[in-house]
Amino acid sequence: MDIVDTTKASLEKLSFDKFREEVLKDYRVVCESREASLSGRKEVLTGKAKFGIFGDGKEVAQVAMAKFFKPGDFRSGYYRDQTFMFASGLSTFEQFFSQLYADPDVNHDPFSAGRQMNSHFATRFVDENGEWLDLANKKNVSADTAPTSSQMPRALGLAFASKVFRDVESLHELKNLSDNGNEICFCTIGDAATSEGHFWETMNAAGVLQVPLAVFVWDDGYGISVPKKYQTTKESISKALKGLQKEENTNGINIYKLKGWDYAGMCEVLESAIKEMRQTHIPALFHVEEITQPQGHSTSGSHERYKEQERLEWEKKWDCIKQMKEWMLANALAEENELEQIEIEAKQFVRESKKNAWEKYINPIKEQVNKTVELLNSLSVENTEIKKIADELSANREPQRRDVMKALATAIELTTHNSQLIAHNSQLTNYYSQLTTKNAQLFNTYLYNEGPRSALKVTEIKPYFKNNAPTINGYEVLNKYFDALFATNKKVVAFGEDLGFIGDVNQGFSGLQKKYGEQRIFDTGIRELTIMGQGIGLALRGLRPIAEIQYLDYLLFGLQPLSDDVSTTHFRTKGQQSVPLIVRTRGHRLEGIWHSGSPMGIIINALRGMYVCVPRNMVQAVGMYNTLLQSNDPALIIECLNGYRLKEKLPSNLIAYTVPLGVPEIIKQGSDITMVTYGSTARIVQEAADSLDKLKISCEIVDIQTLLPFDINHKILESLKKTNRIVFIDEDVPGGAAAFMFNKVMEEQGGYKYLDVSPRTITAKAHRPSYGSDGDYFSKPNVEDIIRVAKEMMAE
Ligand SMILES: Cc1ncc(C[n+]2csc(CCOP(=O)(O)OP(=O)(O)O)c2C)c(N)n1
């Protein structure tokens, strides 16, 4: 009896000691994090950093959250989560400051290499060769984005991937990507950002899909200056979401209310809630209320402008760190002086980290400054203007790379026009061009994959047609292709509105859900935004989603995540994350205002960072799918809406042939006029060219195949050199994608030098097409328009 009692007592003491140690460790992190916010703000106010946004007030909630974030899990959050990052061991304080200074060295700012504002975090997902790392054993952070609520669709997708990994048995062997779908996506959002449609669409979809998504709302009562009464029904997001609450035998989400200063309370609730979610995949909302914001929203202004005195007083009293301290003292977890010592050490530690980060940031620039000043001072002939440049540069206490470049460029200009100095010109220009290359590497790289997984490095394999190749409908070509694809590539999943059960509105997936299961080929709700989010999450986690937008006109509903998130992911992480998402849609001319759009100008300008494929038929489309599936680059493929029932020959190497991106195809040789086009318009142009042949006007038709990238080998220029006449034809609005093609060929390719007559564009009208065949004829380019313009060109 005695022995048992002693053991019990010492075990209790051990667990108390461990508990106390853990709480003290957390207290240290929250103090350090607060200090980082306070001194980060000062760095901005003194001009060392441009802008600062910090996580003060959210520290305690985030150490609590971090406790349950396990290797394999993902975070999709926003700019308030520094404490979570520190507590999870995913950011050092030095790295935090490096990002604040916009240090472009990825070894210093490992989240974005200086490409993102501070507190926009990320972890590495892929290695330099584009291979997925062992994500199942790492804590993972998808790269943050600044648009409020843009983390939501991605969060849904990251959580959804766990469902796919759990449900699709053939994926279980991919141990580096998932441990049978046990991973949770932790998502954070501010209370005001829950006003966005993204939030609501995501929560509804999560409730329907039943995916392990843990959404934390940091409720500090304001969106910059706008209080909750203007943001949220009943001023409470948990009350407003009540209808989504999971009940017995229903789907839905679990809803919890927590207090942001209540360390013990939050830990207790999260422990059981997160454990349950890992098993059940039931999503949850954690409404974390009574959060403060001691320094206001950001460095852009003070919160005294919009918060009442009473609120400011309340925030002081309910500051989470103060409350945590009081709780520790009240529960005899620490002595006051012990905590004060931690606070002092936190200040020192953060000061050191900040100093180190600044030195790491400034030293390489100072080296450039010194070298430049040395070069300028070494000019054998005295020149006051050069001396002035050197003096100004060396006097600059916080120089930037641009100051060095500016000094060098000005000096080069002076030496070029001075016979005594001209001898030094090459030394300066050499150094200038060396730095230009270096800076381009730092600031302008990784918009697309540059390594072996670049779509532009995929080897071309031509389609092979047997003599007796069958001629079938376009949709049947796709259907046979998708069948072969799903049989051979277990990582591919496809989904969208009406894509699963009926096999898409044009039957590309007809019969395939039955064959490959509804875990891999499935229907979604009408929610383009989060369909894109599902695709993003799956792609980030190493799968190969084909996410469908039913009609091109509805891409606008899903454009924001494609533009802000997908197109920037590789760039904003400097190549550390890739989103190999294929967005499939169908569009161009058919009937009516919303089934005939071809807003390619909008799309290509919004989606730099994705590739945009515009095949003229389904055989070409298949080759593009094959190319993209061998790469890590994200892309949009627009199939021709009016092409599914046109007859095409079926290639026999369906799963193997590739269409190289950025390489136009000459689909008709000619000598008088180069006609540049793509997609559905290609057939109209062909018809016109056939008629023009009869009039002895010989047209060369170039199908560009992809708008992004555009004719990388300048094939169009070769055609123009032959014909000396060029017209760009598409069905976008005037000044849309045709203007883009025009610019590329005239300016980038230097096409203007080979013109005998003025170049033209033929486009749709500025308005959307009226309904019916006449609406199409009088709104989109038609055969007669093209013939008329060709004749004019020949007569000019
Ligand atoms: C789409 C979008 N609209 C506006 C902004 C500008 N903005 C940045 S933060 C912010 C307020 C966000 O408040 P909340 O969601 O409560 O988060 P908090 O900053 O309070 O943590 C606004 C309006 C933005 N970043 N993105």
The ligand as an SDF file (V2000), in Angstrom:
LIG
                    3D

 26 27  0  0  0  0  0  0  0  0999 V2000
  -10.0200   40.8020  -50.2370 C   0  0  0  0  0  0  0  0  0  0  0  0
   -9.4020   41.8150  -49.3340 C   0  0  0  0  0  0  0  0  0  0  0  0
  -10.0790   42.9340  -49.0280 N   0  0  0  0  0  0  0  0  0  0  0  0
   -9.5220   43.8570  -48.2300 C   0  0  0  0  0  0  0  0  0  0  0  0
   -8.2760   43.6640  -47.7040 C   0  0  0  0  0  0  0  0  0  0  0  0
   -7.6450   44.7300  -46.8170 C   0  0  0  0  0  0  0  0  0  0  0  0
   -7.6250   44.2290  -45.4400 N   0  0  0  0  0  0  0  0  0  0  0  0
   -6.5390   43.6520  -44.9330 C   0  0  0  0  0  0  0  0  0  0  0  0
   -6.7810   43.0910  -43.4270 S   0  0  0  0  0  0  0  0  0  0  0  0
   -8.3520   43.6380  -43.3670 C   0  0  0  0  0  0  0  0  0  0  0  0
   -9.1920   43.4090  -42.1310 C   0  0  0  0  0  0  0  0  0  0  0  0
   -9.2710   41.9890  -41.7570 C   0  0  0  0  0  0  0  0  0  0  0  0
   -9.8940   41.8630  -40.5330 O   0  0  0  0  0  0  0  0  0  0  0  0
  -10.0920   40.4620  -39.8420 P   0  0  0  0  0  0  0  0  0  0  0  0
  -10.4720   39.4610  -40.8510 O   0  0  0  0  0  0  0  0  0  0  0  0
  -10.9640   40.6000  -38.6820 O   0  0  0  0  0  0  0  0  0  0  0  0
   -8.6210   40.0610  -39.3920 O   0  0  0  0  0  0  0  0  0  0  0  0
   -7.6770   40.8300  -38.3790 P   0  0  0  0  0  0  0  0  0  0  0  0
   -6.7640   41.6560  -39.2380 O   0  0  0  0  0  0  0  0  0  0  0  0
   -8.5190   41.6450  -37.4840 O   0  0  0  0  0  0  0  0  0  0  0  0
   -6.9430   39.7610  -37.6680 O   0  0  0  0  0  0  0  0  0  0  0  0
   -8.6820   44.2700  -44.5450 C   0  0  0  0  0  0  0  0  0  0  0  0
   -9.9840   44.8960  -44.8360 C   0  0  0  0  0  0  0  0  0  0  0  0
   -7.5990   42.4760  -48.0510 C   0  0  0  0  0  0  0  0  0  0  0  0
   -6.3990   42.1860  -47.5960 N   0  0  0  0  0  0  0  0  0  0  0  0
   -8.1940   41.5760  -48.8450 N   0  0  0  0  0  0  0  0  0  0  0  0
  1  2  1  0
  2  3  1  0
  2 26  2  0
  3  4  2  0
  4  5  1  0
  5  6  1  0
  5 24  2  0
  6  7  1  0
  7  8  2  0
  7 22  1  0
  8  9  1  0
  9 10  1  0
 10 11  1  0
 10 22  2  0
 11 12  1  0
 12 13  1  0
 13 14  1  0
 14 15  2  0
 14 16  1  0
 14 17  1  0
 17 18  1  0
 18 19  2  0
 18 20  1  0
 18 21  1  0
 22 23  1  0
 24 25  1  0
 24 26  1  0
M  CHG  1   7   1
M  END
$$$$
